[in-house]
């Protein structure tokens, strides 16, 4: 398996993998899986910090990190991990973990201070994510998580995380 930066030629393959990965959830926008639409809209809006694919030899997984802004404005650079997608035939084989570790490394290389995501704490704990106290649109406890890439950068701040506009346009 090879992990690399996604490029323009990958969008149809990425959309297919994302659609298949989230198909069982049946969260649709029209007839399209909403997470696939999210990826296309984030790319269209140029809200891309990290976009990586796993291939073997075709694309079997994808991970996306988009910008997060904080209010009150802080001098922090943050990202939202969403979606993380693995083709159903390739799940439980380490593809998602490999993509997550690569996205964390790429986020550090891009100078991000912290990452956020909405997901299963039992899965994301292995990467260092912990429940976030940062206020957010999800208003959930435990599912909205953070990973400080710059230790201590958000541990004692009161702020609100604003996701890229595509999330609110799609009701995510």
C-alpha positions in Angstrom: 0.0 0.0 0.0 1.2 3.5 -0.9 0.0 6.7 0.7 0.4 9.9 -1.3 -1.0 13.4 -1.7 -4.2 13.4 -3.7 -4.4 15.3 -7.0 -7.1 16.5 -9.4 -7.1 13.3 -11.3 -8.1 11.4 -8.2 -11.4 13.1 -7.5 -13.7 10.5 -9.1 -11.9 7.6 -7.4 -11.9 9.4 -4.1 -15.7 10.1 -4.4 -16.3 6.5 -5.2 -14.3 5.3 -2.1 -16.0 7.8 0.2 -19.5 6.9 -1.1 -18.8 3.2 -0.6 -17.3 3.7 2.8 -20.3 5.7 4.1 -23.0 4.0 2.0 -24.2 1.9 5.0 -25.0 5.0 7.0 -27.4 6.2 4.2 -26.9 9.9 5.0 -27.8 11.1 1.6 -28.1 14.4 -0.2 -30.4 13.6 -3.0 -29.0 10.4 -4.3 -25.4 11.0 -3.3 -23.7 10.1 -0.1 -23.2 13.4 1.7 -19.6 12.8 2.8 -18.7 12.4 -0.9 -20.4 15.7 -1.6 -18.5 17.3 1.3 -15.2 16.3 -0.2 -16.1 17.8 -3.6 -17.3 21.0 -1.9 -14.3 21.4 0.3 -12.1 21.0 -2.8 -14.2 23.4 -4.8 -14.0 26.0 -1.9 -10.2 25.4 -1.8 -10.5 24.4 1.9 -7.8 21.8 1.6 -5.0 21.5 4.1 -4.3 17.7 3.7 -5.8 15.3 1.2 -4.2 11.9 1.1 -5.0 8.7 -0.7 -4.0 5.1 0.0 -3.6 3.0 -3.2 -3.0 -0.7 -3.7 -2.7 -0.2 -6.8 -6.1 1.6 -7.1 -7.3 4.1 -4.5 -8.7 2.2 -1.5 -8.8 5.0 1.1 -8.8 8.8 1.6 -8.4 11.3 4.4 -9.2 15.0 4.3 -8.2 17.8 6.7 -9.9 21.2 6.2 -9.3 24.5 8.1 -10.9 25.4 11.4 -11.1 28.9 12.7 -11.4 29.8 16.3 -13.3 32.7 18.0 -12.3 34.7 19.7 -9.5 34.7 17.1 -6.4 33.0 18.4 -3.0 32.7 16.8 -3.5 29.0 16.2 -3.7 27.0 13.0 -6.2 24.1 13.3 -7.8 21.5 11.1 -10.8 19.3 11.0 -10.3 15.6 10.0 -13.3 14.6 7.9 -13.9 12.3 6.2 -11.6 9.4 6.8 -12.8 6.8 4.2 -11.7 3.2 3.4 -13.2 1.0 0.8 -15.4 -1.6 2.6 -13.3 -4.5 1.1 -10.2 -3.0 2.7 -11.5 -2.1 6.2 -9.8 -3.7 9.2 -6.5 -4.0 7.3 -4.8 -1.0 8.7 -5.6 1.4 5.8 -7.5 3.9 8.0 -4.7 3.9 10.7 -2.0 4.4 8.1 -4.0 7.3 6.6 -4.6 8.8 10.0 -0.9 8.7 11.0 0.1 10.1 7.6 -2.5 13.0 8.0 -1.1 13.7 11.5 2.4 13.9 10.1 1.4 16.0 7.1 -0.6 18.4 9.5 2.5 18.8 11.6 4.6 19.5 8.5 2.0 22.1 7.5 2.4 23.9 10.8 -1.0 23.0 12.3 -1.3 23.4 16.1 -4.3 21.1 16.6 -6.6 18.8 14.9 -10.3 18.2 15.6 -12.7 15.5 14.5 -16.1 14.0 15.3 -15.8 10.2 15.8 -15.6 7.2 18.0 -13.3 7.9 20.9 -12.4 4.2 21.1 -10.9 4.3 17.6 -9.3 7.7 17.7 -7.7 7.4 21.1 -4.9 5.3 19.6 -3.8 8.4 17.7 -3.7 10.6 20.8 -7.1 12.3 20.3 -9.0 13.2 23.5 -12.5 14.6 24.1 -12.4 18.4 23.4 -13.6 21.1 25.7 -13.7 23.5 22.7 -17.2 24.6 21.9 -18.4 23.5 18.5 -21.4 23.1 16.3 -21.9 19.5 17.3 -22.4 20.3 21.0 -21.5 16.8 21.8 -19.4 15.5 24.7 -16.8 12.8 23.9 -17.4 12.6 20.2 -15.9 15.9 19.3 -12.2 15.3 19.9 -8.9 17.1 19.6 -5.2 16.3 19.1 -2.8 19.0 20.1 0.1 18.9 17.7 1.6 21.8 19.6 1.4 20.6 23.2 -0.7 22.7 25.5 -1.9 25.1 22.8 -5.6 24.7 23.5 -5.8 23.0 26.8 -6.9 26.0 28.9 -8.6 28.3 26.3 -12.3 29.2 25.9 -13.1 29.3 22.3 -15.5 28.1 19.6 -14.4 26.0 16.6 -15.8 27.1 13.2 -15.5 24.4 10.5 -15.1 25.1 6.8 -18.3 26.6 5.3 -19.1 23.4 3.3 -19.9 21.6 6.6 -22.7 24.1 7.5 -24.0 24.3 3.9 -24.5 20.5 4.0 -25.9 20.4 7.5 -22.9 18.5 8.9 
